[in-house]
Amino acid sequence: MQVDEVAVVAVVNRLKRAQGQLAGIQRMLEEGRDCADVITQLAAVSRALDKAGFAIVASGLTQCVAAGDAGDVDRDKLEKLFLSLA
C-alpha cells in the first residue's frame, strides 16, 4: 500500500514539527522546567505522532476503497495497522 504524495508532504511536515517539539522538551528538561509543563508538551507530541500515523492509514484506506471489490485488499494488514496506533 503506497501513501498518497499529498499525504506524504503533510505527514512529513507534521513529523518535522513534532521533532522540533521534542527538541523543546529536551531543553525544558535540561533547564529544570516544571513537570506539568513537560508532560503537557509530551502529550502534544504524542498526539502529533498519532495524527501522522492516522493520516498514513487513512491514505491507504482511501486507496483500498477506490480499488473496489476487485482490489487486492489485505484486511488483516489494515486491522493490524489500526491496532498498532491504538
N, C-alpha and C positions, 0 to 999 in steps of 0.2 A: 504494500500500500504506500503510495507516494503522497507527500504532503504538497498541497497547492502552493504555488510560488508566492502568491499574495499572503497566504497564511504564514509561510516561512519568514517573510520580511517582518510581519507583525510579531511573531514569536521571538525572532532574534532581537528585535528592539526591546521587547518585554524582558528578555533574559539579560540584556545589557543593563537595563535599569535595575534589575534585581542584583546584578553583580556590583553595581555602584552602591546599592543599599547595603549589601554585605560588607563592603569596604567601610562604609559608615558605621556599621555595627561593630566592626573590629576596632575602629578608632574610639567608639564610645566605651568599649570595654577597657581599652588601654588607658583612657582618661578617667576611669573610675566612675562613669555616669551611673545614674540611678537604675536599679534593676528593672523597675517597671517600664522605664523608657526603652531599655534594651529589649525587653520581651515584646513590647508593642512593635518595635521595628522588626524583630524576628517573625512575628505573626504576619506583618505586611509582606515580608519576603516570601514567606510560605504561601500566602495567597497568590502572589505574583507567579510563583512557580506552578502552583495548581492551575491557574488560568492558562499558562503556557501549555501545560500538558493537555488540558481540556480542548484548547484550540487545535492542537495537533490531532487529537482523536476526532474532533468534530469535522475537521477537514477530510480525514479518512472516511468517516461515515457518509459525508456528502458524496464522495466518490462512489462508495458502495451502493448508496441509494440510487444514484444516477445510473449505475450499471444495470439496475433492474433485476428481475428474476434470472435472467440468463448470465448475470455476472458471477464470477467466482468469489463469493464472499465467505471468508473463514469466520464464522460467528463465534467460535470458541476463542479465537485470537482476539477479536474485538472485545469479548467479555473480559478476558484476562487484562487487556489494556485498561478498560474502565476500572476494574478492581484494583489495579496497581496504583491508581490515583485516589482511591478511597481512603 
